[in-house]
Amino acid sequence: MRPLDPYFKIFQEQGIAFTKGVQANLPLTVQGSLQPGKFTVPGNVSSQFISGLLFALPLLQCDSTLEITETLESKSYVTMTLAALQKYGIKIQKESEKLYRIAGRQEYQARTSPVEGDFSQAAFWLVAGTLSGPLVLQGMEQASLQGDKAILTILKNMGGRFTFTNTELNVAKALTHGLKIDATDCPDLVPVLTVLAAVSQGHTEIINAGRLRLKECDRLAAISTELKKLGALITERQDGLSIDGVESLTGGKVTSWHDHRIAMSLAIASIKCKQPLLIEDTECVEKSYPTFWQDFAKVGGHYE
């Protein structure tokens, strides 16, 4: 689970009362109002802290500044936030990658706009199509600002085959090979890319992925532990994974670690399993993709 310390620091600085629970700081009770001023948050924990403040600070009665310390990781998510704010009438002055000036008393302007397909979720089907295609994904935007669109570049460099036709992304079955993957700006892709690497030819190194230990679970430990139960050859490192591909996986019993991305990645791994795969705690996909299992069946998967 993401640490909430960056927000606790802001609460203390602003005199906002809060009470933490005993289990991972939850339940969390907060009483008080956010006041304009100077805000400082780390950029190497979660971009969500930054995005949340960028959405909130324009609504305050006076101007604020937002300064980011440490290295800004998941930079693309902040870029997406700024683009969304601009679309709905909010102006943010970006002085640098680490300093933003936000005028207060702004108002959001209602408008109608399409919601583009999510490359974070599409990644599961892109890997599925690569392992056992063909498969077509609809509603995808080729010019998307999403950081997880990096799945296309990574997949291509691993030998994957796909084409865009307007907003349709067509992926074909392909024989893939290992690659050095820098996860700095696309950490959510790591679990399903680990599945692909585990059944690709040769060696794969996933680097700069240490923040995955601060997600819904320790995703580096989770995906390596569960795939190794199925015969994958994975070595866990402090900030990444080292993977040697095998031709197929065995099947058996694994657990999701209560993490939606681990559950969905393991489902995709079943494509290369010789025997049935039993995944425990699959309801966790409700967090981000409630219809995942229906879509899994729609593209030819079988589950009970």
LINCOR-V904914 format. One record per backbone hydrogen bond with DSSP energy under -1.0 kcal/mol. CO is the residue of the C=O (numbers start at 1). NH is the residue of the N-H. E is the energy in kcal/mol with one decimal. If there is no record, write none. Layout:
co = [CO/CO]
nh = [NH/NH]
e = [E/E]
This chain:
co = [4/4/5/6/7/8/9/10/11/17/19/23/25/26/29/31/37/39/41/43/46/47/48/49/50/51/52/53/56/57/58/60/64/65/66/67/69/74/75/76/77/78/79/80/81/82/83/84/85/86/88/93/98/99/99/100/101/102/118/119/121/122/123/124/125/126/127/128/129/130/135/137/139/141/146/147/148/149/150/151/152/153/154/155/156/158/161/163/165/167/168/169/170/171/176/179/181/184/186/187/189/190/191/192/193/194/197/198/201/202/204/205/206/207/209/210/211/212/212/217/218/219/220/221/222/223/224/225/227/227/228/230/233/235/239/240/241/242/243/249/250/252/254/256/259/260/261/262/263/264/265/266/268/269/270/272/276/278/280/282/283/284/285/289/291/292/293/294/295/296/297]
nh = [7/8/9/10/11/12/13/14/16/31/29/26/21/23/19/17/65/67/69/73/49/51/52/53/54/55/56/57/59/60/106/105/102/39/100/41/43/77/79/80/81/82/83/84/85/86/87/88/90/89/109/101/68/95/96/66/93/64/122/123/124/126/127/128/129/130/131/132/133/174/171/169/117/144/149/150/151/152/154/155/156/157/158/160/159/177/172/170/168/140/165/137/163/135/201/205/207/74/189/190/193/194/195/196/197/198/200/246/178/245/243/181/241/183/212/213/214/215/219/219/222/223/224/225/226/227/228/229/230/232/231/250/244/242/209/237/206/235/204/274/275/278/280/259/263/264/265/266/267/268/269/270/271/272/273/249/252/254/256/285/286/287/289/292/295/296/297/298/299/301/300]
e = [-1.0/-2.0/-2.4/-1.2/-2.7/-2.4/-2.2/-2.1/-2.6/-3.1/-2.4/-1.9/-1.4/-1.4/-2.5/-1.6/-2.2/-3.3/-2.2/-2.4/-1.1/-2.6/-2.4/-1.6/-2.3/-1.9/-1.6/-3.0/-1.7/-1.6/-2.8/-3.5/-3.0/-2.8/-2.2/-2.1/-2.8/-1.3/-2.0/-2.4/-1.9/-2.4/-2.0/-2.3/-2.5/-2.2/-1.9/-1.4/-2.9/-1.6/-2.9/-3.1/-2.7/-1.9/-1.6/-2.8/-2.8/-2.7/-2.7/-1.6/-1.2/-2.5/-2.2/-2.2/-2.9/-1.8/-2.1/-2.3/-1.4/-2.5/-2.9/-3.2/-2.8/-1.5/-1.6/-1.7/-1.7/-2.0/-2.6/-2.7/-2.4/-2.4/-1.2/-3.2/-1.4/-2.4/-2.8/-3.2/-2.3/-2.6/-2.9/-2.8/-2.4/-2.1/-2.5/-1.6/-2.8/-1.0/-1.6/-1.4/-2.4/-2.3/-1.4/-2.0/-2.9/-2.1/-1.4/-2.6/-2.6/-2.8/-3.1/-3.4/-1.4/-2.6/-1.9/-1.8/-2.1/-1.0/-2.4/-1.5/-2.7/-2.4/-1.5/-2.5/-2.5/-2.0/-1.9/-1.1/-1.0/-2.2/-1.5/-2.7/-2.5/-2.6/-3.4/-2.9/-2.9/-3.1/-3.0/-2.1/-1.3/-3.5/-2.2/-1.4/-2.4/-2.3/-1.9/-2.4/-1.8/-1.8/-1.9/-1.1/-1.5/-1.7/-1.5/-3.0/-1.7/-3.1/-1.6/-1.5/-2.0/-1.7/-3.0/-2.0/-2.5/-2.6/-1.9/-2.0/-1.6/-2.7/-1.6]
